[in-house]
Amino acid sequence: MSSNEVGRSGKLLSFSTVLISIALIAISSAGIIRLRSALTYPTFSYGISSYAHAFINRSLFIAGLFGLIAIGLNQWIRKLELKTAQSRFLSKAILASLLSCVTFISGIVVIEIWPEYRELPQATGVFPNTGFGGYRIYENVNSISAQWKVPEISSGTPNSLAATWIGAQGKSSPIQFIQIGTNEAVDASGGIYYEAFWADTATSFYPRDIMNIEAGDSIFVKMVRTGSGWLLTFQDNNTGVSEPIQVPFGAGEQFTEGEWIQEDPPPSLSSPTDVPYPVMPQPTFEKLAINGSPPSLSRQNAQVLETFGGSFFVPTTFRNDSFGFTLPTGTALEYLRLSWAFNSDQSRYLYETQSWNSLSFKDRSREVNTLKNAFLQFASGLTKGNWPKATEQYIAPAAQRSITISNDLIVWEKAGFPATGSTYLKLKSDQDNNSVTIKLRATLDLPPPN
């Protein structure tokens, strides 16, 4: 190779070191992000996600930094006044190789320094299961849809939140869940707003905004499984705006539960209570469909919504592919108030004991005694109530069930709270056997307990 050829090669290599730096930082970082997150962060179909924006900005920053380093080292090599062009060429080749290695390593550094590039934590925690009302169906879900009008929050309603949505859920661990719907909310300053949202397990159930909407808007939502995840569609029938969202979540997973739900959400993934529920009429879900056909839903598929303040909304009978909510009265309301008091104590117990293994025996005893008293108070309320004749036959057995579980808790405590063995198994069996409760609620035209 002649001196002129080496010189031209050296200049080309000097320029290419900058390009190599930029290209490799982008390629290596993007590759590592894809492997690490496995498409954890969905991107809206109509634009690039905030995670992608942050990645591009920071990758360009690092690429520019290494570009400056490359230029500086190139100038340093030129000032060394190496005796031959071949020596300068070799030095620049070594420089390019070093930059290639460093830029690949920097991709890993990008992941570890900025935590938003890591996988989101699994959504775990304890929150009340009473803040959900509507219908569920248990079958393989490939598509699910519904329509409703956004309920209008009453003026003067304090800080509160409600959610109206459809969803699909699986049985694998961690829980596989995805939803799309609307939020009806009042902020701390009294401002009322309505938003379309979606969420899934990968977002830790945190809602991702789709668009602002208005009270009274007719909304149609649909979720369809695809080879790469889910295609969500949100359509505002009043404005004609339709927003498709491709979410790369749950590909290859089995979703076995479809849901049409009105919710009083919890303030976080770990909370003993839900947030205050707004004052507003309840929505009517219409045009329900599962896998392209109207679902077959009975009272056994329904669930009562119990809110933070002790308000209750009972799903109506599913007819003509639709259902709404009604306010309970009389003995049905009396029973739900008893049930709500017990459920509140049970939610508190589950919240306080979620770190069971780290609790002392004294702390465990305190929480178990609280739960034991909740069962006894529920039994007492049942026996003191004035119930319809059809309900009376189940009152004594239901009260006795609560007393039996309370006694089981005493025996379990004396045994040292074992997680196996006959004492534990009897407690679990008595808790799981709630057939008498289901029959009692049916006489009051109430669906099974949550």
C-alpha positions as CSV (number, residue, x, y, z in Angstrom):
1,M,0.0,0.0,0.0
2,S,1.4,3.4,-1.0
3,S,1.8,6.4,1.3
4,N,-1.0,8.2,-0.6
5,E,-3.3,5.2,-0.3
6,V,-2.6,4.9,3.4
7,G,-3.2,8.6,3.9
8,R,-6.6,8.5,2.1
9,S,-7.4,5.4,4.2
10,G,-6.4,7.2,7.4
11,K,-8.7,10.2,6.6
12,L,-11.5,7.8,5.7
13,L,-11.0,5.9,9.0
14,S,-10.8,9.2,10.9
15,F,-14.3,10.2,9.6
16,S,-15.7,6.6,10.0
17,T,-14.8,6.5,13.7
18,V,-17.5,9.1,14.4
19,L,-20.0,7.2,12.3
20,I,-19.1,3.9,13.9
21,S,-19.6,5.4,17.3
22,I,-23.0,6.7,16.5
23,A,-24.2,3.6,14.7
24,L,-23.0,1.1,17.3
25,I,-24.4,3.0,20.3
26,A,-27.8,3.0,18.6
27,I,-27.7,-0.6,17.4
28,S,-26.3,-2.1,20.6
29,S,-28.5,-0.1,22.9
30,A,-31.7,-0.8,20.9
31,G,-30.8,-4.5,20.7
32,I,-30.2,-4.7,24.5
33,I,-33.4,-2.8,25.2
34,R,-35.4,-5.2,23.0
35,L,-33.9,-8.2,24.7
36,R,-34.3,-6.8,28.2
37,S,-37.8,-5.4,27.9
38,A,-39.2,-8.0,25.5
39,L,-41.5,-5.2,24.2
40,T,-42.6,-4.4,27.7
41,Y,-43.2,-0.8,26.7
42,P,-46.0,-0.5,24.2
43,T,-46.0,2.2,21.6
44,F,-49.2,4.0,20.5
45,S,-50.0,3.2,16.9
46,Y,-50.3,6.9,16.1
47,G,-46.9,8.0,17.4
48,I,-43.7,7.1,19.2
49,S,-43.8,6.5,23.0
50,S,-42.2,8.6,25.6
51,Y,-39.8,5.8,26.3
52,A,-38.6,5.8,22.7
53,H,-38.2,9.6,22.9
54,A,-36.1,9.3,26.0
55,F,-34.0,6.5,24.4
56,I,-33.3,8.5,21.3
57,N,-32.4,11.6,23.2
58,R,-30.0,9.9,25.5
59,S,-28.5,7.6,22.8
60,L,-27.8,10.7,20.7
61,F,-26.2,12.4,23.7
62,I,-23.9,9.4,24.3
63,A,-23.2,9.0,20.6
64,G,-22.2,12.7,20.5
65,L,-20.0,12.3,23.5
66,F,-18.1,9.4,21.9
67,G,-17.9,11.2,18.7
68,L,-16.1,14.1,20.4
69,I,-13.8,11.6,22.1
70,A,-13.1,10.0,18.7
71,I,-12.3,13.4,17.1
72,G,-10.0,14.2,20.1
73,L,-8.1,11.0,19.9
74,N,-7.8,11.4,16.2
75,Q,-6.2,14.7,16.6
76,W,-3.9,13.3,19.3
77,I,-2.7,10.5,17.0
78,R,-1.9,13.1,14.3
79,K,0.2,15.1,16.8
80,L,2.3,12.0,17.7
81,E,4.2,12.5,14.4
82,L,4.5,8.8,13.9
83,K,7.3,8.0,11.4
84,T,5.2,6.1,8.8
85,A,1.8,6.4,7.4
86,Q,1.4,2.7,8.1
87,S,1.9,3.4,11.8
88,R,-0.7,6.1,11.8
89,F,-3.2,3.9,9.9
90,L,-2.6,1.1,12.5
91,S,-3.2,3.5,15.4
92,K,-6.5,4.7,13.9
93,A,-7.6,1.1,13.2
94,I,-6.9,0.3,16.9
95,L,-8.9,3.5,17.9
96,A,-11.9,2.4,15.8
97,S,-11.8,-1.1,17.3
98,L,-11.6,0.3,20.8
99,L,-14.6,2.6,20.1
100,S,-16.6,-0.3,18.8
101,C,-16.1,-2.2,22.1
102,V,-16.8,0.9,24.2
103,T,-19.9,1.8,22.4
104,F,-21.3,-1.7,22.8
105,I,-20.6,-1.6,26.5
106,S,-22.2,1.8,26.7
107,G,-25.5,0.2,25.5
108,I,-25.5,-1.8,28.7
109,V,-24.7,1.2,30.7
110,V,-27.6,3.1,29.2
111,I,-29.9,0.3,30.5
112,E,-28.5,0.3,34.0
113,I,-28.1,4.0,34.6
114,W,-31.6,5.0,33.5
115,P,-34.2,2.8,35.1
116,E,-37.1,3.5,32.7
117,Y,-35.3,1.3,30.2
118,R,-35.6,-1.7,32.6
119,E,-38.6,-4.0,32.7
120,L,-41.5,-2.6,34.8
121,P,-41.9,-4.4,38.1
122,Q,-44.6,-7.1,38.3
123,A,-47.9,-5.7,39.5
124,T,-48.3,-7.1,43.0
125,G,-50.1,-5.9,46.1
126,V,-53.2,-6.0,48.1
127,F,-56.4,-4.0,47.4
128,P,-60.1,-4.5,48.0
129,N,-61.8,-6.9,45.6
130,T,-65.1,-5.1,46.3
131,G,-64.5,-2.1,44.1
132,F,-65.6,-3.9,40.9
133,G,-69.2,-4.2,39.7
134,G,-70.6,-5.7,36.5
135,Y,-70.3,-9.1,34.7
136,R,-67.5,-11.6,34.1
137,I,-67.5,-14.6,31.7
138,Y,-65.1,-17.5,31.9
139,E,-64.0,-18.8,28.5
140,N,-61.1,-18.2,26.1
141,V,-61.1,-14.6,25.1
142,N,-60.0,-13.7,21.6
143,S,-62.1,-10.5,21.3
144,I,-64.4,-8.5,23.6
145,S,-66.4,-5.3,23.1
146,A,-69.1,-3.1,24.5
147,Q,-70.6,0.4,24.3
148,W,-71.7,2.9,26.9
149,K,-72.4,6.6,27.4
150,V,-69.9,8.5,29.6
151,P,-71.7,9.3,32.9
152,E,-71.8,12.9,34.0
153,I,-70.4,13.7,37.4
154,S,-72.6,16.0,39.5
155,S,-71.3,19.6,40.1
156,G,-69.7,20.0,43.5
157,T,-68.6,16.4,43.8
158,P,-65.3,16.3,45.9
159,N,-62.0,14.7,44.8
160,S,-63.0,11.2,43.5
161,L,-62.5,8.7,40.7
162,A,-64.4,6.0,38.8
163,A,-63.5,3.8,35.8
164,T,-65.7,2.1,33.2
165,W,-64.0,-0.6,31.1
166,I,-63.8,-3.9,29.4
167,G,-60.9,-6.3,30.0
168,A,-59.4,-9.8,29.6
169,Q,-57.5,-11.8,32.2
170,G,-55.5,-15.0,32.3
171,K,-54.6,-17.5,35.0
172,S,-50.8,-17.6,34.7
173,S,-48.5,-15.9,37.2
174,P,-47.8,-13.0,37.2
175,I,-51.4,-12.2,36.3
176,Q,-52.1,-11.5,32.6
177,F,-54.5,-8.6,32.3
178,I,-55.4,-5.9,29.8
179,Q,-58.2,-3.3,29.7
180,I,-59.5,-0.3,27.8
181,G,-62.2,2.2,28.9
182,T,-62.9,5.6,30.4
183,N,-62.1,7.4,33.6
184,E,-64.5,9.8,35.3
185,A,-62.7,11.9,37.8
186,V,-62.7,15.0,40.0
187,D,-59.3,16.4,40.9
188,A,-58.2,18.0,44.1
189,S,-59.2,21.5,43.0
190,G,-62.7,20.4,42.0
191,G,-62.1,20.1,38.3
192,I,-64.1,17.5,36.5
193,Y,-62.5,15.6,33.6
194,Y,-63.2,12.5,31.5
195,E,-60.4,10.5,29.7
196,A,-60.1,7.4,27.6
197,F,-57.4,5.0,28.8
198,W,-55.9,1.6,28.5
199,A,-53.6,-0.5,30.8
200,D,-52.1,-3.9,31.2
201,T,-49.9,-5.9,33.6
202,A,-46.8,-4.6,31.9
203,T,-47.8,-1.0,32.9
204,S,-48.4,-2.2,36.5
205,F,-52.1,-1.4,35.7
206,Y,-51.2,2.3,35.5
207,P,-53.6,3.9,33.0
208,R,-52.2,5.2,29.7
209,D,-54.2,8.1,28.3
210,I,-55.7,7.8,24.8
211,M,-57.7,11.1,24.5
212,N,-60.0,13.5,26.3
213,I,-63.7,12.9,26.0
214,E,-66.9,14.5,27.3
215,A,-69.7,13.5,29.5
216,G,-72.6,12.0,27.5
217,D,-70.3,10.8,24.7
218,S,-71.3,7.4,23.3
219,I,-68.2,5.2,23.5
220,F,-67.4,2.0,21.7
221,V,-64.4,-0.1,22.8
222,K,-63.1,-3.4,21.4
223,M,-60.1,-5.6,22.1
224,V,-58.9,-8.2,19.6
225,R,-56.0,-10.7,20.0
226,T,-53.3,-10.6,17.4
227,G,-50.2,-12.6,16.7
228,S,-48.1,-10.0,18.5
229,G,-50.5,-9.1,21.4
230,W,-53.7,-7.1,21.4
231,L,-55.3,-4.6,19.0
232,L,-57.3,-2.1,21.1
233,T,-59.9,0.2,19.5
234,F,-61.4,3.3,21.2
235,Q,-64.2,5.0,19.3
236,D,-66.1,8.2,20.3
237,N,-69.3,7.9,18.4
238,N,-70.2,11.6,19.0
239,T,-67.0,13.0,17.5
240,G,-66.4,10.1,15.0
241,V,-62.8,9.8,16.3
242,S,-61.5,6.2,16.3
243,E,-58.1,5.4,17.8
244,P,-56.5,1.9,17.2
245,I,-53.7,1.0,19.6
246,Q,-51.4,-2.0,19.0
247,V,-50.2,-3.3,22.3
248,P,-47.4,-6.0,22.2
249,F,-48.5,-7.7,25.4
250,G,-49.7,-11.2,26.2
251,A,-48.7,-12.8,22.9
252,G,-48.8,-16.6,23.3
253,E,-50.7,-16.3,26.6
254,Q,-54.1,-17.7,27.3
255,F,-56.8,-15.3,28.4
256,T,-59.7,-17.1,30.1
257,E,-61.8,-14.4,31.6
258,G,-63.7,-11.5,29.9
259,E,-65.0,-8.5,32.0
260,W,-67.4,-5.6,31.6
261,I,-66.8,-3.6,34.8
262,Q,-67.6,-0.4,36.6
263,E,-64.8,0.3,39.2
264,D,-64.0,2.3,42.3
265,P,-60.2,2.1,41.9
266,P,-57.7,1.9,44.7
267,P,-55.2,4.7,45.2
268,S,-52.3,2.4,44.6
269,L,-51.4,-1.3,44.0
270,S,-51.3,-1.8,47.8
271,S,-54.1,-0.2,49.8
272,P,-56.8,-1.4,52.3
273,T,-59.4,0.9,50.7
274,D,-60.5,2.3,47.4
275,V,-60.6,6.0,46.5
276,P,-63.8,8.1,47.0
277,Y,-66.4,7.4,44.3
278,P,-67.9,10.3,42.4
279,V,-71.6,11.3,42.6
280,M,-73.0,10.4,39.2
281,P,-75.5,8.1,37.4
282,Q,-74.2,4.6,36.6
283,P,-73.4,3.7,33.0
284,T,-75.4,1.2,31.0
285,F,-73.2,-1.3,29.1
286,E,-74.7,-2.1,25.7
287,K,-73.8,-4.3,22.7
288,L,-71.7,-6.7,24.7
289,A,-69.9,-9.2,22.7
290,I,-67.3,-12.0,23.3
291,N,-65.5,-13.6,20.4
292,G,-67.9,-11.9,18.0
293,S,-71.1,-13.0,19.6
294,P,-73.4,-11.9,22.5
295,P,-72.3,-13.5,25.8
296,S,-74.5,-15.9,27.8
297,L,-74.5,-14.2,31.3
298,S,-76.5,-15.3,34.3
299,R,-76.7,-13.9,37.9
300,Q,-73.8,-16.1,38.7
301,N,-71.6,-14.0,36.4
302,A,-72.5,-10.7,38.1
303,Q,-70.8,-8.8,40.9
304,V,-72.0,-5.9,43.1
305,L,-69.9,-2.7,43.2
306,E,-69.2,-1.7,46.8
307,T,-67.6,1.8,46.9
308,F,-65.3,3.5,49.4
309,G,-68.1,5.4,51.1
310,G,-70.5,2.4,51.5
311,S,-72.6,3.0,48.4
312,F,-73.8,-0.1,46.5
313,F,-74.7,-0.6,42.8
314,V,-76.2,-4.0,41.8
315,P,-76.0,-5.1,38.2
316,T,-79.3,-5.5,36.5
317,T,-80.3,-8.8,34.8
318,F,-78.4,-9.2,31.5
319,R,-81.0,-8.7,28.7
320,N,-80.8,-7.7,25.0
321,D,-77.0,-7.7,25.2
322,S,-76.9,-5.0,27.8
323,F,-77.1,-4.3,31.6
324,G,-77.1,-1.4,33.9
325,F,-77.0,-0.8,37.7
326,T,-79.6,-0.3,40.3
327,L,-79.6,0.9,43.9
328,P,-80.5,-1.9,46.5
329,T,-83.3,-1.2,49.0
330,G,-84.8,-2.9,52.0
331,T,-83.2,-6.1,53.2
332,A,-80.9,-6.4,50.3
333,L,-79.4,-3.0,51.3
334,E,-79.3,-4.2,55.0
335,Y,-77.4,-7.3,54.0
336,L,-74.9,-5.4,51.8
337,R,-74.1,-3.0,54.7
338,L,-73.3,-5.9,56.9
339,S,-71.2,-7.4,54.2
340,W,-69.4,-4.1,53.5
341,A,-68.4,-3.7,57.1
342,F,-67.0,-7.3,57.1
343,N,-65.2,-6.8,53.7
344,S,-63.6,-3.6,55.0
345,D,-62.2,-5.4,58.0
346,Q,-61.0,-8.3,55.8
347,S,-59.3,-5.9,53.4
348,R,-57.5,-4.2,56.3
349,Y,-56.4,-7.6,57.5
350,L,-55.1,-8.7,54.1
351,Y,-53.2,-5.3,53.8
352,E,-51.6,-5.5,57.2
353,T,-50.5,-9.1,56.8
354,Q,-49.2,-9.0,53.2
355,S,-45.7,-9.3,54.8
356,W,-46.8,-12.2,57.0
357,N,-43.4,-13.8,57.2
358,S,-41.8,-10.7,58.7
359,L,-44.5,-10.2,61.3
360,S,-43.9,-11.2,65.0
361,F,-46.2,-13.6,66.7
362,K,-47.7,-10.7,68.6
363,D,-48.5,-8.8,65.4
364,R,-50.0,-11.8,63.8
365,S,-52.2,-12.4,66.8
366,R,-53.4,-8.8,66.8
367,E,-54.4,-9.0,63.1
368,V,-56.0,-12.4,63.4
369,N,-58.0,-11.3,66.4
370,T,-59.3,-8.3,64.3
371,L,-60.4,-10.7,61.6
372,K,-62.0,-13.1,64.1
373,N,-64.0,-10.3,65.6
374,A,-65.2,-9.3,62.1
375,F,-66.6,-12.8,61.5
376,L,-68.4,-12.6,64.9
377,Q,-69.8,-9.2,64.2
378,F,-71.1,-10.4,60.8
379,A,-72.8,-13.4,62.5
380,S,-74.4,-11.2,65.1
381,G,-75.7,-8.8,62.5
382,L,-77.3,-11.7,60.6
383,T,-79.1,-13.1,63.6
384,K,-80.4,-9.7,64.7
385,G,-81.8,-8.7,61.2
386,N,-85.4,-8.9,60.1
387,W,-85.2,-11.0,57.0
388,P,-87.8,-12.2,54.4
389,K,-89.1,-15.7,54.9
390,A,-87.2,-17.0,51.9
391,T,-84.0,-15.8,53.4
392,E,-84.6,-16.9,57.0
393,Q,-83.7,-20.6,56.3
394,Y,-80.1,-19.5,55.4
395,I,-79.5,-17.1,58.3
396,A,-78.6,-19.6,61.0
397,P,-76.3,-21.7,58.7
398,A,-74.6,-18.5,57.4
399,A,-74.1,-17.1,61.0
400,Q,-72.8,-20.5,62.1
401,R,-70.3,-20.6,59.2
402,S,-68.9,-17.2,60.4
403,I,-68.7,-18.5,64.0
404,T,-67.0,-21.7,62.9
405,I,-64.3,-19.7,60.9
406,S,-63.8,-17.5,64.0
407,N,-63.2,-20.6,66.1
408,D,-60.9,-22.0,63.4
409,L,-58.8,-18.8,63.7
410,I,-58.5,-19.3,67.4
411,V,-57.2,-22.9,67.0
412,W,-54.9,-21.8,64.2
413,E,-53.4,-19.1,66.5
414,K,-52.9,-21.6,69.3
415,A,-51.1,-23.9,66.9
416,G,-48.6,-21.2,66.0
417,F,-50.1,-20.2,62.6
418,P,-49.0,-23.2,60.6
419,A,-49.1,-22.9,56.8
420,T,-49.7,-26.7,56.4
421,G,-51.4,-29.5,58.4
422,S,-55.0,-30.3,59.5
423,T,-55.5,-27.0,61.4
424,Y,-54.7,-24.8,58.4
425,L,-56.5,-27.0,56.0
426,K,-59.7,-26.9,58.1
427,L,-59.6,-23.1,58.3
428,K,-59.1,-22.9,54.5
429,S,-61.9,-25.4,53.8
430,D,-64.4,-23.6,56.0
431,Q,-63.5,-20.2,54.3
432,D,-63.8,-21.6,50.8
433,N,-67.2,-23.3,51.4
434,N,-69.5,-20.3,50.9
435,S,-72.4,-22.1,49.2
436,V,-74.8,-21.1,52.0
437,T,-73.8,-17.4,51.5
438,I,-74.5,-17.7,47.7
439,K,-78.0,-19.2,48.4
440,L,-78.7,-16.5,51.0
441,R,-77.8,-13.7,48.6
442,A,-79.9,-15.2,45.8
443,T,-83.0,-14.8,48.0
444,L,-82.3,-11.1,48.1
445,D,-81.7,-10.9,44.4
446,L,-78.0,-10.4,44.9
447,P,-75.2,-12.1,42.9
448,P,-72.5,-14.2,44.6
449,P,-70.0,-12.5,46.9
450,N,-66.9,-10.9,45.4
